[in-house]
Amino acid sequence: MHANLYAQIHTAHFPLLKRMATTHHFQIYSDVRCATSAFLRSLATPRPPPRPPTRLLRASPPSPSLGSTLLFLPRAFSNGSGACEPSVEMVADKPSICTADELHYVSVANSDWRLALWRYNPPPQAPKRNHPLLLLSGVGTNAIGFDLSPTSSFARYMSGQGFDTWILEVRGAGLSVQGSNLKEVEQSAHAVSEQMEAIAEGTTGDAVRKSTVDGVYSAEQQRTDGPDTLTDSRISSVEEEATRLATVWDESKLVTKFTETFMRLSESLSGFLSESQSKIMSAKLFDQISKLLEDSQLSERFNEIRVKLSSLLETRQNSGIASQIRDLSERLVNTIEEGQQSVSPQLFDLQERLFSTIDDFQKQLDLIVKYDWDFDHYLEEDVPAAMEYINTQSKPKDGKLLAVGHSMGGILLYAMLSKCGYEGKECRLAAIVTLASSLDYTSSKSTLKLLLPLADPAQALNVPVVPLGALLSAAYPLSSSPPYVFSWLNDLISAEDMMHPELLKKLVLNNFCTIPAKLILQLTTAFREGGLCDRSGKFFYKDHLHKGNVPILAIAGDRDLICPPEAVEETVKLLPKNLVTYKVFGEPGGAHYAHYDLVGGRLAVEQVYPCIVEFLSHYDSTP
């Protein structure tokens, strides 16, 4: 199953790989396969149950005596008398990957996610500002892109200009974690930090590669061992072992496994699988089981049961269906057990291979459940929760924030303006800056479509998540050293000589995360007529941009292959002319700007950052 999922990810998300790999194809295949397999194994841990939201926040500014120790306060619920004071809980040192002054966590309603907020406090000598600043990152990225190093940190630069600066890491990104209590959140954050640092330092690469390759090879070898690899002595002894195999066969456990899997398929998994999609998934499982039985005389009897199960799985689950599924699962296991007793060599070790097939299939279902969010979840839940929390901490007089969004971060800000305009609501934004962002890519030659090719739910079910961080980490060595097989990857991220090699390496190895198929499915609508739409497919975000009343600075990079200037301009022309300022950085014969150069390029601190400060400062005043 891991090999199949790798092949699907490989085909779907790296269409240039086969053309670029040449003699190094096998090594690329091995590296990416290792990363994907290791990623899949890490997801075997059961998801913790949801719990009531808990707010965690920094209690006080950093103190020299405390070093990097964090203090968190549970959110207080005042009774109006002022008598209730929240207790202070001490947490161990913040994860070393976090270079911010403070690390806060905010809960998301109806979710067990705790969103990480990196906070950068202005120094005492900085200008006084009226509004805090929220930074939003791109798809599948975290806070590191805004804070690559002390000399190349947009977040630190903005705090130095007096802005109380916050970076939000949405669910699934960076140090945002799932946890039911403070200790669990702390432990998870440290584990993520250690993993990110290990990848960047390369201390575990060889070990991971070896263990993963050995594990995948062992599993595949075990599953493909059939009559061709059985020795004559094994075959001749099969009949003598018939009785023993029958007693070893764990019918009850296998029935339970089948029933559990079929029951999950008979439901709409976390709202993701429609009836037609459940049919696709069940067909995939049946095909895998059928392959294990195809050389036996069980195929015809199996197909009879398959037809009845398929019919049941298309009906939403109820108690009657559950009973029928259980009965059919028992019938299926009994049928296979009879084949086991018939001592057909093809069925040797069949139980073990069936368990392995079901386990791998359930892992794919678990991915769909665990990574169950899309763009609208960010827009409707994550960003509002962060804005409310920041307002509570910074207390701007007018209750508004300033915001800068890079790539998808800017798309979120555009979508927020559109929603507020449509609903006639106040956005609580004093001014925004978008970097390399657009709601409509149809008129551009954006290479983003190479990374987001999943166009329909059937494809998404084949690749329920894209472990972008693992894949890029595996590919990076072949983009940064001869013969530069993946050199095109560097061009997508940074223009020539615009980013220090070590910072580029840190960006690739530490900045990217895993992307859910649901998120990818929604983002692909930006490449269709009408541009990006909501999950229902009926609300097009660009249709209501003209109703906004928030000043906007839209910035593009002249060599941005992911969001070219023409894509940025496609959205800019929909905004009120009196509120929008459009600027392209990069010029013929001079420095050029690719997608990440706008926040981490070597000249950004001289050219881009001051432009943003000037714009935001103009709108920082309060009534």
C-alpha positions as CSV (number, residue, x, y, z in Angstrom):
1,M,0.0,0.0,0.0
2,H,2.8,2.4,0.8
3,A,4.4,1.6,-2.6
4,N,1.0,2.3,-4.3
5,L,0.5,5.6,-2.4
6,Y,4.0,6.7,-3.2
7,A,3.4,6.0,-6.9
8,Q,0.2,8.1,-6.8
9,I,1.9,11.0,-5.0
10,H,4.9,10.7,-7.4
11,T,2.7,10.8,-10.5
12,A,0.3,13.5,-9.2
13,H,2.7,16.0,-7.7
14,F,6.0,15.7,-9.6
15,P,5.1,15.5,-13.3
16,L,8.5,16.9,-14.2
17,L,10.3,14.2,-12.2
18,K,10.5,11.7,-15.0
19,R,11.8,14.2,-17.5
20,M,14.4,15.7,-15.1
21,A,15.7,12.6,-13.3
22,T,17.7,10.8,-16.1
23,T,20.4,8.6,-14.5
24,H,19.5,9.7,-11.0
25,H,16.0,8.6,-11.2
26,F,16.5,5.6,-9.0
27,Q,18.0,7.6,-6.2
28,I,15.2,10.2,-6.4
29,Y,12.7,7.4,-6.4
30,S,14.3,5.9,-3.3
31,D,14.6,9.2,-1.5
32,V,11.0,10.4,-2.1
33,R,9.7,6.9,-1.4
34,C,11.5,6.8,1.9
35,A,10.2,10.2,2.9
36,T,6.6,9.2,2.0
37,S,6.7,5.9,3.7
38,A,8.2,7.4,6.9
39,F,5.5,10.0,6.8
40,L,2.7,7.4,6.5
41,R,4.1,5.3,9.3
42,S,4.1,8.4,11.6
43,L,0.4,8.7,11.2
44,A,-0.5,5.4,12.8
45,T,-1.0,7.1,16.3
46,P,-4.7,7.3,17.1
47,R,-6.2,10.8,17.0
48,P,-7.0,12.0,20.5
49,P,-10.7,12.7,21.2
50,P,-12.0,16.2,21.0
51,R,-12.3,18.2,24.2
52,P,-13.7,21.6,25.3
53,P,-11.5,24.4,24.0
54,T,-8.7,25.7,26.2
55,R,-7.0,29.0,25.7
56,L,-3.2,29.1,26.3
57,L,-1.3,32.4,26.4
58,R,1.9,34.0,27.5
59,A,1.4,35.6,30.9
60,S,4.2,38.2,30.8
61,P,6.9,39.6,28.6
62,P,10.2,37.7,28.5
63,S,12.5,38.2,31.5
64,P,16.2,37.8,31.4
65,S,16.0,35.6,34.5
66,L,13.6,33.2,32.8
67,G,15.6,32.8,29.5
68,S,13.3,31.0,27.0
69,T,10.9,29.7,29.7
70,L,7.2,30.3,28.8
71,L,4.4,31.1,31.1
72,F,0.9,30.3,30.0
73,L,-2.5,31.3,31.4
74,P,-5.8,29.5,30.8
75,R,-8.3,32.0,29.5
76,A,-10.1,33.6,32.4
77,F,-13.9,33.8,32.5
78,S,-14.8,36.8,34.5
79,N,-17.9,37.0,36.7
80,G,-17.8,40.7,36.6
81,S,-16.7,41.1,40.1
82,G,-13.0,40.9,39.4
83,A,-12.5,38.4,42.2
84,C,-11.6,35.6,39.9
85,E,-7.9,35.5,39.0
86,P,-6.5,32.8,36.7
87,S,-3.8,30.6,38.0
88,V,-0.4,30.6,36.2
89,E,1.0,27.4,34.9
90,M,4.7,27.1,34.1
91,V,5.7,25.3,30.9
92,A,9.2,24.0,30.0
93,D,11.4,25.9,27.6
94,K,9.7,26.8,24.3
95,P,10.7,24.6,21.4
96,S,14.1,25.7,20.0
97,I,12.8,25.9,16.5
98,C,10.7,28.9,17.6
99,T,12.8,32.0,17.4
100,A,10.0,34.4,18.4
101,D,10.0,36.3,21.7
102,E,6.9,34.4,22.8
103,L,4.9,31.4,21.8
104,H,1.1,31.4,22.3
105,Y,-1.6,28.9,21.6
106,V,-5.2,29.6,20.7
107,S,-7.9,27.0,20.6
108,V,-10.3,26.5,17.6
109,A,-13.9,25.9,18.5
110,N,-15.2,22.3,17.9
111,S,-11.7,21.1,17.3
112,D,-8.8,19.6,19.2
113,W,-6.3,21.8,17.3
114,R,-4.2,24.4,19.1
115,L,-2.9,27.0,16.8
116,A,0.6,28.4,17.4
117,L,1.1,32.1,17.4
118,W,4.7,33.4,17.3
119,R,4.9,36.8,18.9
120,Y,7.7,39.4,18.3
121,N,7.7,42.3,20.8
122,P,8.7,45.8,19.7
123,P,11.9,47.1,21.4
124,P,11.4,50.1,23.8
125,Q,13.1,52.5,21.4
126,A,10.8,51.6,18.4
127,P,8.0,53.9,17.2
128,K,4.7,53.5,19.0
129,R,2.0,51.8,16.9
130,N,-1.7,51.7,17.3
131,H,-2.4,48.3,15.7
132,P,-0.9,44.8,16.1
133,L,0.3,43.1,12.9
134,L,-0.8,39.6,11.8
135,L,1.3,37.6,9.4
136,L,-0.3,34.8,7.4
137,S,1.9,32.2,5.5
138,G,1.3,30.3,2.3
139,V,-0.2,26.9,1.6
140,G,1.6,24.1,3.4
141,T,4.1,26.4,5.1
142,N,4.8,27.6,8.6
143,A,6.2,30.7,10.5
144,I,9.8,30.0,9.4
145,G,9.4,31.7,6.1
146,F,8.8,35.0,7.9
147,D,11.8,34.5,10.2
148,L,14.7,32.8,8.4
149,S,17.5,34.4,10.3
150,P,18.3,37.5,12.4
151,T,19.4,39.3,9.2
152,S,16.6,38.0,7.0
153,S,13.5,38.1,9.2
154,F,10.4,40.0,8.0
155,A,8.8,39.4,11.4
156,R,11.8,40.8,13.4
157,Y,12.1,43.7,11.0
158,M,8.4,44.7,11.5
159,S,8.7,44.4,15.3
160,G,11.8,46.6,15.1
161,Q,9.6,49.2,13.4
162,G,7.2,49.2,16.4
163,F,4.6,46.7,15.3
164,D,3.4,44.1,17.8
165,T,3.9,41.3,15.3
166,W,2.2,37.9,15.3
167,I,2.6,35.0,12.9
168,L,-0.3,32.5,12.8
169,E,0.4,28.9,12.0
170,V,-2.9,27.4,10.9
171,R,-3.9,23.8,11.7
172,G,-1.4,21.3,10.4
173,A,1.4,23.8,10.0
174,G,4.6,24.2,12.1
175,L,4.1,24.1,15.9
176,S,0.3,24.0,15.7
177,V,-0.6,20.7,17.3
178,Q,-3.5,18.6,18.6
179,G,-3.7,18.0,22.3
180,S,-6.2,17.6,25.1
181,N,-4.2,19.4,27.8
182,L,-1.3,21.8,28.3
183,K,1.3,19.1,28.9
184,E,0.3,17.2,25.7
185,V,0.5,20.4,23.7
186,E,4.0,21.1,25.1
187,Q,5.2,17.6,24.4
188,S,3.8,17.6,20.8
189,A,5.4,21.0,20.1
190,H,8.8,19.9,21.2
191,A,8.5,16.7,19.2
192,V,7.7,18.7,16.1
193,S,10.5,21.0,16.7
194,E,13.0,18.2,17.2
195,Q,11.8,16.5,14.0
196,M,12.2,19.7,12.0
197,E,15.7,20.4,13.3
198,A,16.8,16.8,12.7
199,I,15.7,17.1,9.0
200,A,17.5,20.4,8.6
201,E,20.7,19.1,10.2
202,G,20.6,15.8,8.3
203,T,21.3,13.8,11.4
204,T,18.6,11.2,10.8
205,G,18.5,11.1,7.0
206,D,20.5,7.9,6.6
207,A,18.9,6.1,9.5
208,V,15.4,7.0,8.3
209,R,16.3,6.0,4.7
210,K,17.7,2.7,5.8
211,S,14.9,1.7,8.2
212,T,12.3,2.8,5.8
213,V,13.8,1.0,2.8
214,D,14.2,-2.1,4.9
215,G,10.7,-1.9,6.2
216,V,9.1,-1.3,2.8
217,Y,11.2,-4.0,1.2
218,S,10.4,-6.5,3.9
219,A,6.7,-5.7,3.7
220,E,6.6,-5.9,-0.1
221,Q,8.7,-9.0,-0.2
222,Q,6.4,-10.6,2.3
223,R,3.3,-9.7,0.3
224,T,4.7,-10.8,-3.0
225,D,6.1,-14.1,-1.7
226,G,3.9,-16.7,-3.4
227,P,4.2,-20.0,-5.1
228,D,7.1,-18.8,-7.2
229,T,9.3,-18.2,-4.1
230,L,8.1,-21.2,-2.1
231,T,10.6,-24.0,-2.0
232,D,9.6,-27.5,-3.0
233,S,9.9,-28.6,0.6
234,R,7.5,-25.9,1.8
235,I,5.0,-26.9,-0.9
236,S,5.2,-30.5,-0.1
237,S,4.7,-29.9,3.6
238,V,1.6,-27.7,3.1
239,E,-0.8,-30.6,3.2
240,E,0.7,-31.8,6.5
241,E,0.1,-28.4,8.0
242,A,-3.6,-28.0,6.9
243,T,-5.0,-28.8,10.3
244,R,-2.5,-26.6,12.1
245,L,-3.3,-23.6,9.8
246,A,-7.0,-24.0,10.4
247,T,-6.5,-23.7,14.2
248,V,-4.1,-20.8,13.8
249,W,-6.5,-18.9,11.6
250,D,-8.0,-16.1,13.8
251,E,-11.5,-15.9,12.4
252,S,-12.9,-13.6,15.1
253,K,-10.1,-11.0,14.7
254,L,-10.4,-11.0,10.9
255,V,-14.2,-10.7,11.1
256,T,-13.8,-7.7,13.4
257,K,-11.2,-6.1,11.0
258,F,-13.4,-6.5,8.0
259,T,-16.5,-5.3,9.8
260,E,-14.8,-2.2,11.2
261,T,-13.5,-1.2,7.8
262,F,-16.8,-1.8,5.9
263,M,-18.7,0.1,8.6
264,R,-16.4,3.1,8.2
265,L,-16.9,3.0,4.5
266,S,-20.7,2.9,4.9
267,E,-20.5,6.3,6.6
268,S,-19.5,9.7,5.2
269,L,-16.0,10.0,6.7
270,S,-15.9,13.3,8.5
271,G,-18.1,14.8,5.8
272,F,-15.5,14.1,3.1
273,L,-16.7,11.0,1.4
274,S,-19.9,11.2,-0.5
275,E,-21.8,8.0,-1.5
276,S,-20.0,7.9,-4.8
277,Q,-16.6,8.5,-3.2
278,S,-17.3,5.7,-0.7
279,K,-18.0,3.5,-3.6
280,I,-14.7,4.3,-5.1
281,M,-12.9,3.6,-1.9
282,S,-14.7,0.3,-1.3
283,A,-13.9,-0.8,-4.8
284,K,-10.2,-0.2,-4.1
285,L,-10.3,-2.4,-1.1
286,F,-12.2,-5.1,-2.8
287,D,-9.8,-5.1,-5.7
288,Q,-6.9,-5.5,-3.3
289,I,-8.6,-8.5,-1.6
290,S,-9.5,-10.0,-5.0
291,K,-5.8,-9.9,-6.1
292,L,-4.9,-12.0,-3.0
293,L,-7.5,-14.6,-4.0
294,E,-7.3,-14.4,-7.8
295,D,-5.3,-17.6,-8.2
296,S,-7.6,-19.6,-5.9
297,Q,-11.0,-21.1,-6.5
298,L,-12.6,-18.5,-4.2
299,S,-13.0,-15.7,-6.7
300,E,-16.5,-16.5,-7.7
301,R,-17.8,-16.9,-4.2
302,F,-15.9,-13.7,-3.2
303,N,-17.5,-11.7,-6.0
304,E,-21.0,-12.7,-4.8
305,I,-20.2,-11.3,-1.4
306,R,-18.6,-8.3,-2.9
307,V,-21.7,-7.4,-4.8
308,K,-23.9,-7.6,-1.7
309,L,-21.4,-5.6,0.4
310,S,-21.1,-2.9,-2.3
311,S,-24.8,-2.5,-2.3
312,L,-24.9,-2.0,1.4
313,L,-22.0,0.4,1.5
314,E,-23.9,2.8,-0.9
315,T,-26.6,3.2,1.8
316,R,-26.0,5.3,4.8
317,Q,-25.3,3.4,8.0
318,N,-28.0,2.3,10.4
319,S,-28.4,-0.5,12.9
320,G,-29.9,-2.9,10.3
321,I,-27.1,-2.3,7.8
322,A,-24.5,-2.7,10.6
323,S,-25.9,-6.2,11.3
324,Q,-25.9,-7.2,7.6
325,I,-22.3,-6.0,7.2
326,R,-21.3,-8.1,10.2
327,D,-23.0,-11.1,8.7
328,L,-21.4,-10.6,5.3
329,S,-18.0,-10.1,7.0
330,E,-18.4,-13.4,8.7
331,R,-19.4,-15.1,5.5
332,L,-16.4,-13.6,3.7
333,V,-14.0,-14.8,6.4
334,N,-15.6,-18.3,6.4
335,T,-15.2,-18.5,2.7
336,I,-11.5,-17.5,2.9
337,E,-11.0,-19.9,5.8
338,E,-12.3,-22.8,3.7
339,G,-9.8,-21.9,1.1
340,Q,-7.1,-21.9,3.7
341,Q,-8.1,-25.4,4.7
342,S,-8.1,-26.5,1.1
343,V,-4.3,-26.1,1.3
344,S,-3.9,-24.1,-1.9
345,P,-0.3,-22.9,-2.0
346,Q,-1.5,-19.5,-3.1
347,L,-3.2,-19.0,0.2
348,F,-0.2,-19.7,2.3
349,D,0.2,-16.8,4.8
350,L,-3.0,-15.4,3.5
351,Q,-4.2,-14.2,6.9
352,E,-1.1,-12.2,7.4
353,R,-1.4,-10.6,4.0
354,L,-5.1,-9.8,4.6
355,F,-4.3,-8.1,7.9
356,S,-1.6,-6.1,6.2
357,T,-3.9,-5.1,3.4
358,I,-6.7,-4.0,5.7
359,D,-4.3,-2.1,8.0
360,D,-2.8,-0.2,5.1
361,F,-6.2,0.6,3.8
362,Q,-7.4,1.9,7.2
363,K,-4.3,4.1,7.4
364,Q,-5.5,5.8,4.2
365,L,-8.9,6.3,5.7
366,D,-7.3,7.7,8.8
367,L,-5.4,10.2,6.7
368,I,-8.7,11.5,5.3
369,V,-10.1,11.8,8.9
370,K,-7.0,13.3,10.4
371,Y,-6.4,15.8,7.7
372,D,-10.0,16.9,7.5
373,W,-9.9,20.6,6.6
374,D,-10.0,22.9,3.7
375,F,-9.4,26.6,2.8
376,D,-12.8,27.6,4.3
377,H,-11.8,26.1,7.7
378,Y,-8.8,28.5,7.7
379,L,-11.0,31.4,6.7
380,E,-14.0,30.8,9.0
381,E,-12.3,29.3,12.0
382,D,-8.5,29.6,12.3
383,V,-7.9,33.2,11.2
384,P,-10.9,34.6,13.2
385,A,-9.7,32.8,16.3
386,A,-6.3,34.2,15.9
387,M,-7.6,37.8,15.3
388,E,-9.8,37.6,18.4
389,Y,-6.9,36.4,20.5
390,I,-4.5,39.0,19.3
391,N,-7.0,41.7,19.9
392,T,-7.4,40.5,23.5
393,Q,-3.7,40.6,24.0
394,S,-2.8,43.8,22.2
395,K,-6.0,45.7,22.8
396,P,-6.0,48.2,19.9
397,K,-8.4,51.0,20.6
398,D,-10.5,50.5,17.5
399,G,-10.3,46.7,17.7
400,K,-8.6,46.4,14.3
401,L,-5.5,44.7,13.1
402,L,-3.0,45.2,10.3
403,A,-2.2,42.1,8.2
404,V,0.3,40.9,5.7
405,G,-0.4,37.7,3.8
406,H,2.1,35.8,1.6
407,S,0.7,33.5,-1.2
408,M,-2.3,31.7,0.4
409,G,-2.0,34.1,3.3
410,G,-2.9,36.9,1.0
411,I,-5.7,34.8,-0.6
412,L,-7.2,34.4,2.8
413,L,-7.2,38.2,3.3
414,Y,-8.8,38.7,-0.1
415,A,-11.4,36.1,0.8
416,M,-12.1,37.7,4.1
417,L,-12.7,41.1,2.4
418,S,-15.0,39.4,-0.1
419,K,-17.1,37.7,2.6
420,C,-17.3,40.8,4.7
421,G,-18.4,42.9,1.7
422,Y,-21.0,40.3,0.7
423,E,-22.4,40.1,4.3
424,G,-22.0,43.9,5.0
425,K,-19.8,43.2,8.0
426,E,-16.8,45.1,9.4
427,C,-13.6,43.2,8.7
428,R,-11.7,44.5,11.7
429,L,-8.7,45.2,9.4
430,A,-7.1,48.7,9.3
431,A,-5.1,47.9,6.2
432,I,-3.6,44.8,4.5
433,V,-0.6,43.8,2.3
434,T,-0.7,40.8,0.0
435,L,2.5,39.3,-1.3
436,A,2.3,37.1,-4.5
437,S,-1.5,36.4,-4.0
438,S,-4.4,36.1,-6.4
439,L,-7.9,34.7,-6.4
440,D,-7.8,33.9,-10.1
441,Y,-4.9,32.1,-11.9
442,T,-6.8,31.3,-15.2
443,S,-5.0,34.0,-17.2
444,S,-1.5,33.2,-16.0
445,K,1.1,30.5,-16.6
446,S,1.4,29.7,-13.0
447,T,3.5,26.6,-12.2
448,L,1.4,26.1,-9.0
449,K,-0.9,23.9,-11.1
450,L,2.0,21.4,-11.2
451,L,1.9,21.1,-7.4
452,L,-1.9,21.1,-7.2
453,P,-3.1,18.8,-10.0
454,L,-5.9,17.0,-8.0
455,A,-9.0,18.1,-9.9
456,D,-11.6,15.7,-8.6
457,P,-12.5,13.8,-5.5
458,A,-11.6,10.4,-7.0
459,Q,-8.0,11.6,-7.5
460,A,-8.0,13.1,-4.0
461,L,-9.0,9.7,-2.5
462,N,-6.0,8.1,-4.2
463,V,-3.7,10.7,-2.5
464,P,-5.6,11.9,0.6
465,V,-2.7,14.1,1.7
466,V,0.4,15.5,0.0
467,P,3.5,15.3,2.4
468,L,5.0,18.3,0.6
469,G,7.6,18.8,3.3
470,A,8.9,15.2,3.1
471,L,8.9,15.2,-0.7
472,L,10.8,18.5,-1.0
473,S,13.2,17.4,1.7
474,A,14.0,14.3,-0.3
475,A,14.3,16.2,-3.6
476,Y,16.3,19.1,-2.2
477,P,19.8,17.5,-2.3
478,L,19.3,16.9,-6.1
479,S,18.5,20.6,-6.6
480,S,21.5,22.0,-4.7
481,S,24.4,20.0,-6.0
482,P,25.6,18.7,-9.4
483,P,24.1,17.6,-11.7
484,Y,21.2,19.8,-10.4
485,V,18.5,17.4,-11.4
486,F,15.8,19.4,-9.5
487,S,17.2,22.8,-10.3
488,W,13.7,23.9,-11.4
489,L,12.7,23.6,-7.8
490,N,15.0,26.4,-6.8
491,D,13.7,28.7,-9.5
492,L,10.2,28.2,-8.1
493,I,11.3,29.4,-4.7
494,S,14.0,32.0,-5.3
495,A,15.5,33.9,-8.2
496,E,19.2,33.5,-8.9
497,D,21.5,35.0,-6.2
498,M,18.5,36.4,-4.2
499,M,18.7,34.0,-1.2
500,H,21.7,32.8,0.6
501,P,22.2,29.0,0.0
502,E,21.9,28.2,3.7
503,L,18.7,30.2,4.1
504,L,17.3,28.5,1.0
505,K,18.1,25.1,2.5
506,K,16.4,26.1,5.8
507,L,13.4,27.3,3.9
508,V,13.0,24.0,1.9
509,L,13.7,21.7,4.8
510,N,11.9,23.4,7.6
511,N,9.1,25.6,6.0
512,F,6.9,23.1,4.3
513,C,4.2,20.9,5.8
514,T,1.6,18.2,4.8
515,I,-1.4,19.4,2.7
516,P,-4.8,17.8,2.9
517,A,-6.5,16.7,-0.3
518,K,-9.6,18.8,0.7
519,L,-7.5,21.9,0.8
520,I,-5.9,21.1,-2.6
521,L,-9.3,20.4,-4.1
522,Q,-10.6,23.8,-3.1
523,L,-7.5,25.7,-4.2
524,T,-7.6,24.2,-7.6
525,T,-10.8,26.2,-8.3
526,A,-8.5,29.2,-8.6
527,F,-7.5,27.8,-12.0
528,R,-11.0,27.5,-13.2
529,E,-13.5,30.0,-14.7
530,G,-14.7,32.3,-11.9
531,G,-11.6,31.8,-9.8
532,L,-11.4,30.5,-6.2
533,C,-14.8,29.5,-4.7
534,D,-16.0,28.2,-1.3
535,R,-16.4,24.5,-0.6
536,S,-20.0,24.6,-1.9
537,G,-18.8,25.7,-5.3
538,K,-21.4,28.5,-5.3
539,F,-19.7,31.5,-3.8
540,F,-16.9,33.0,-5.8
541,Y,-14.7,35.1,-3.7
542,K,-13.6,37.6,-6.4
543,D,-17.2,38.6,-7.1
544,H,-17.5,40.7,-4.0
545,L,-14.0,42.3,-3.7
546,H,-15.3,45.6,-5.1
547,K,-17.5,46.0,-2.0
548,G,-14.5,46.2,0.4
549,N,-13.4,49.3,2.2
550,V,-10.0,48.3,3.4
551,P,-6.8,49.9,2.0
552,I,-4.7,47.2,0.2
553,L,-1.1,47.1,-1.0
554,A,-0.7,44.2,-3.5
555,I,2.9,43.2,-4.3
556,A,4.2,40.9,-7.0
557,G,7.6,39.5,-7.9
558,D,8.7,39.9,-11.6
559,R,10.1,36.4,-11.8
560,D,7.5,34.7,-9.6
561,L,6.6,31.4,-11.5
562,I,4.0,30.4,-8.9
563,C,2.0,33.6,-8.8
564,P,3.1,35.7,-11.8
565,P,2.4,39.5,-11.9
566,E,-0.4,38.9,-14.3
567,A,-2.2,36.7,-11.8
568,V,-1.8,39.3,-9.1
569,E,-3.0,42.0,-11.4
570,E,-6.1,39.9,-12.3
571,T,-7.3,40.3,-8.7
572,V,-6.0,43.9,-8.3
573,K,-8.2,45.2,-11.1
574,L,-11.3,44.0,-9.1
575,L,-10.5,46.1,-6.1
576,P,-11.7,49.7,-5.6
577,K,-9.2,51.9,-7.3
578,N,-9.1,54.4,-4.5
579,L,-8.1,51.7,-2.0
580,V,-5.5,49.6,-3.9
581,T,-1.8,50.1,-4.6
582,Y,-0.1,47.7,-6.9
583,K,3.7,47.3,-7.1
584,V,6.0,44.8,-8.9
585,F,9.5,44.3,-7.5
586,G,12.3,43.3,-9.9
587,E,13.6,45.0,-13.0
588,P,15.4,44.2,-16.3
589,G,19.2,44.3,-15.7
590,G,18.7,44.3,-11.9
591,A,17.7,42.0,-9.1
592,H,14.7,39.7,-9.7
593,Y,12.1,38.4,-7.3
594,A,10.7,34.9,-7.2
595,H,7.9,33.6,-4.9
596,Y,9.8,33.7,-1.6
597,D,12.2,36.5,-2.3
598,L,9.5,39.0,-1.3
599,V,9.9,37.9,2.3
600,G,13.3,36.3,2.4
601,G,15.4,37.6,-0.5
602,R,18.7,39.4,0.3
603,L,17.4,42.7,-1.1
604,A,13.9,42.5,0.5
605,V,15.1,44.2,3.7
606,E,16.2,47.2,1.6
607,Q,13.5,47.3,-1.0
608,V,10.3,45.4,0.0
609,Y,10.2,45.8,3.8
610,P,10.4,49.6,3.8
611,C,7.6,49.8,1.2
612,I,5.4,47.8,3.4
613,V,6.2,49.8,6.5
614,E,5.5,53.0,4.8
615,F,2.1,51.8,3.6
616,L,1.0,50.3,6.9
617,S,2.2,53.3,8.9
618,H,0.0,55.6,6.8
619,Y,-3.1,53.6,7.9
620,D,-2.0,52.9,11.5
621,S,-3.7,55.9,13.0
622,T,-6.9,55.5,15.0
623,P,-9.9,57.8,15.3
